[in-house]
Structure formats: structure tokens, C-alpha cells
Amino acid sequence: MSVEPALFQELREKQKYDPKLEKIREAKAQGRAENFEVDSEGGLKFMSRWCVPNDLELKKKILEEAHCTPYSVHPGGDKLYKDLKANFWWPCMKREVAEFVARCLVCQKIKIEHQRPGVWVIVDRLTKVARFIPMKNTWSMEELVEAYANEIIRLHGVPKDIVSDRDPSSFLISGLLCKKHLSLNLVEFSYNNSYHASIQMAPYEALYGRKCRSPTCWSDISDSLVLGPVLIQDTVEQVKVI
């Protein structure tokens, strides 16, 4: 048995009522529109990305799924665009994504609030994979070391170097606004499964060769991204610069 989000079936249905997409479909049938393709179930795609019809309700649903759900946790405009661009296409997409994020009340509220340290964020310098550890401001050095051993050394071994951009007497990497109703595991998932400009991909792509599944990224488990020596070397050089 296989499953996929209902969103994609809705995309296929609403594509039929978009005049521009129907013209592209006709051109494809006549041997034109080389960058477009029709999948086995009749879905129209542009360079393997879903063609989103000019339907405001459907676009809003896609944007909200990628920005507002627990799987996404309100990424910024550029990050959201890069994530959506990997799977969807429509004209003026970048502008509409930016406008959607600018109107997000939650994002606006977070920007004006004072951030409270409540999560210890530890980032791998090469792949940008992050680990999110709940903590308190009052933790002693012993408690920090214990948490580091339990959550980092247990999974990754002892690091050769530790770089802190805050208090040099501790391992604290950065503070993150954390609300009680928000699942920390999903925040970590969203961070690692989202595009990072410094490595030109999501950290999970660098780690596993592909992004992990989410409602807006439903690739087959066999789909993978092969990282060649040139890309890995470029990433290493970027880390040296950092």
C-alpha cells in the first residue's frame, strides 16, 4: 500500500481548470513544451516540479503547509522559497512567497519579542545539521557538560573543536525562542530539512543524500542526491572560510 498527501490529487484536479496549463498540456501533446512533462496519473510538471494552477485557495494551502504547520515552524522567505521551489512551480512564485511571509502575524510577533534562551542549539560546521537541547539559564557548567555528553557525544563522538558565538566559558551556540506548545523535535526536523544557503541544500540532504519526507516533499524513498567529490570539496572549503 502506498500513500501520498491529498494535496497532490487536488493539484491534478485543479490543473484541468487552468487555461494556461491546459495550453501547455496541448503543446506538450504536439511535441512542444520540452521542459514540461505529464506523469502517469495526468499531473503536469515543469522540470519535475508540480505546476501549480492560478488558484488562490490552493496556493494559500501550499504556503500554509510549508510555513505554518509543525513540520515547518515558520521559515523565513528565502528558506521557504528554496524549499518550495524544489517541488512546486508557478509564475511570480518568489514574490508571492515573500508577500505571504511578510503578512504572517506569528513571524511579525516573534520579530518584536525579546528572545529568551531556552534551547541549546549545537550545529555541525560542515553539514549544518543541528541538535536542539532544552536547557535553563541557571544551568551550571556541570549540567551543560552532562547534557552535551548525553545528546551530542552519545550520537557523534567527541568533537575536535567547539566554537561558541556567545559565552566562551560555555558551549552555548545560540538562543532560540521556544514556546511550550511547540514540539522541539519538529523544530529540529524543520531546521535540518530546510534549505541552507551556505551549503546550497538542506542539511539532511548533505547527511543522507536526500531530504526527509514531509507533506510538501513526498519523494520516493529511493530518490537520492549523490554528492560528488567536487561538491564535498567546495563545502569543506566554505567551512574553512567560516
C-alpha positions in Angstrom: 0.0 0.0 0.0 1.3 3.5 -0.9 0.1 6.9 0.3 0.5 10.5 -0.7 -0.9 13.8 0.7 -4.3 14.7 -0.7 -2.7 18.0 -1.8 -1.3 16.3 -4.9 -4.6 14.9 -6.0 -6.1 18.3 -5.6 -3.3 19.7 -7.8 -4.1 17.3 -10.6 -7.8 18.1 -10.5 -7.4 21.9 -10.4 -4.8 21.9 -13.2 -7.6 20.9 -15.6 -9.3 24.2 -14.9 -6.3 26.5 -15.5 -6.4 27.7 -19.2 -2.7 28.4 -19.3 -1.7 25.0 -18.0 -4.2 23.4 -20.5 -2.4 25.2 -23.3 0.9 23.9 -22.1 -0.6 20.4 -21.9 -1.7 20.7 -25.5 1.7 22.0 -26.6 3.3 19.0 -24.9 1.0 16.6 -26.8 2.1 18.2 -30.0 5.8 17.7 -29.2 6.5 21.2 -27.9 7.0 22.5 -24.3 10.1 20.4 -23.8 10.6 21.3 -20.1 7.2 20.1 -19.2 6.0 16.5 -18.6 2.8 14.7 -17.7 3.1 12.0 -15.0 1.4 8.6 -15.1 -1.6 10.0 -13.3 -2.0 13.0 -15.5 -0.3 15.6 -13.4 1.5 18.4 -15.3 5.1 19.1 -14.1 7.8 21.6 -15.0 11.3 20.2 -14.8 9.9 17.5 -12.4 8.2 20.2 -10.2 4.4 20.4 -9.8 2.8 23.1 -11.9 0.5 25.0 -9.5 -2.6 26.4 -11.2 -3.6 30.0 -10.7 -5.9 29.2 -7.8 -5.5 31.5 -4.7 -7.0 28.9 -2.3 -4.7 26.2 -3.5 -1.6 28.4 -3.3 -2.5 29.5 0.2 -2.9 25.9 1.2 0.6 25.0 -0.1 2.2 28.1 1.5 0.5 27.4 4.9 1.5 23.8 4.8 5.1 24.7 4.1 5.2 27.7 6.6 2.7 27.3 9.4 2.4 23.6 10.3 4.5 21.8 13.0 6.6 20.3 10.1 7.8 23.7 9.0 7.8 26.1 12.0 7.7 29.4 10.1 10.9 29.5 8.0 11.9 32.9 6.5 11.1 34.0 3.0 14.2 32.8 1.3 14.3 29.5 3.0 10.6 28.9 2.3 11.1 29.8 -1.4 14.0 27.4 -1.8 12.1 24.6 -0.1 9.0 25.1 -2.2 11.0 25.6 -5.4 12.3 22.1 -5.2 8.8 20.7 -5.6 6.5 23.3 -7.0 6.4 25.9 -9.8 4.1 28.8 -10.7 4.7 32.3 -12.2 5.9 35.0 -9.8 6.3 32.4 -7.1 9.2 34.1 -5.3 7.3 37.4 -5.0 4.2 35.7 -3.7 6.2 33.7 -1.1 7.8 36.8 0.2 4.5 38.6 0.4 3.0 35.6 2.3 5.8 35.6 4.9 5.6 39.4 5.3 1.9 39.0 6.2 2.4 36.2 8.7 1.3 37.5 12.1 3.3 34.9 14.0 6.6 35.9 12.3 5.9 39.5 13.0 5.2 38.8 16.6 8.4 36.8 17.0 10.5 39.6 15.5 9.3 42.2 18.0 9.5 39.9 21.1 12.7 39.6 23.1 14.2 36.2 22.6 14.6 34.1 25.7 17.3 31.5 25.9 15.5 28.1 26.4 17.1 25.9 23.8 20.7 25.0 23.3 21.4 24.8 19.5 24.5 22.8 18.5 25.4 22.9 14.8 27.9 20.8 12.8 30.1 23.2 10.9 30.3 21.0 7.7 26.8 19.7 7.1 24.9 22.4 9.2 22.9 19.6 10.9 21.7 20.9 14.3 20.8 19.3 17.6 18.2 21.2 19.8 18.6 20.6 23.5 16.2 22.0 26.1 18.0 24.0 28.8 17.7 26.6 31.5 19.7 29.8 32.0 20.6 28.7 35.5 22.3 25.5 34.4 25.8 25.1 35.9 28.8 24.1 33.8 28.4 20.5 35.1 24.8 20.4 33.9 25.9 21.7 30.5 28.6 19.1 30.2 26.2 16.3 31.2 23.6 17.5 28.5 26.4 17.7 25.9 27.6 14.2 26.7 24.1 12.8 26.6 22.9 14.5 23.4 26.0 15.1 21.3 28.8 12.8 22.3 26.4 9.9 22.5 25.4 10.4 18.8 28.6 11.9 17.3 31.6 11.3 19.5 34.0 13.8 21.0 34.5 16.8 18.7 37.9 18.1 17.9 36.9 21.8 18.1 34.0 23.6 19.8 33.2 27.2 18.6 30.8 29.4 20.6 29.4 32.7 19.4 28.2 33.6 22.9 29.8 33.0 26.3 33.3 31.5 25.6 33.1 29.8 29.1 30.3 27.5 27.9 29.2 25.6 24.9 26.2 27.8 24.2 25.8 28.3 20.4 22.7 30.4 20.3 19.4 31.2 21.9 16.1 30.3 20.3 12.6 31.5 21.2 10.8 28.4 22.3 7.1 28.2 23.1 5.7 25.5 25.4 3.2 24.2 22.8 5.8 23.8 20.1 7.4 20.4 19.6 11.1 20.7 19.9 11.6 17.6 17.8 9.7 19.2 14.9 11.7 22.4 15.2 14.8 20.3 14.8 13.3 18.4 11.9 12.3 21.7 10.1 15.7 23.2 10.6 17.6 20.2 9.2 15.1 19.6 6.4 15.2 23.2 5.1 17.5 24.8 2.5 20.7 26.4 3.8 22.4 28.9 1.5 25.9 28.1 2.8 25.7 24.5 1.6 23.1 25.1 -1.2 20.9 22.3 0.1 19.1 21.1 3.3 21.4 19.6 6.0 19.6 16.3 5.7 20.4 16.2 2.0 24.1 16.6 2.9 23.8 14.0 5.6 21.5 11.4 3.9 21.7 12.3 0.2 18.1 13.4 0.1 15.6 15.5 2.1 13.3 13.7 4.6 9.6 13.3 3.8 7.2 16.0 4.8 3.7 16.9 3.4 5.3 19.2 0.8 8.2 16.9 0.0 6.9 13.4 -0.8 9.7 11.9 -2.9 10.1 8.2 -3.1 12.5 6.7 -0.5 14.7 5.6 -3.4 15.1 9.1 -4.8 18.5 10.3 -3.7 21.0 13.0 -4.3 24.6 11.8 -5.0 27.2 14.2 -3.5 30.2 14.2 -5.8 33.8 14.9 -4.7 33.6 18.4 -6.1 30.6 19.4 -4.1 32.0 17.9 -0.9 35.3 19.7 -1.5 33.5 23.0 -2.1 31.7 22.6 1.2 34.9 21.8 3.0 36.5 25.0 1.6 33.5 27.0 2.8 33.8 25.6 6.3 37.5 26.6 6.3 36.5 30.2 5.4 34.0 30.2 8.3 
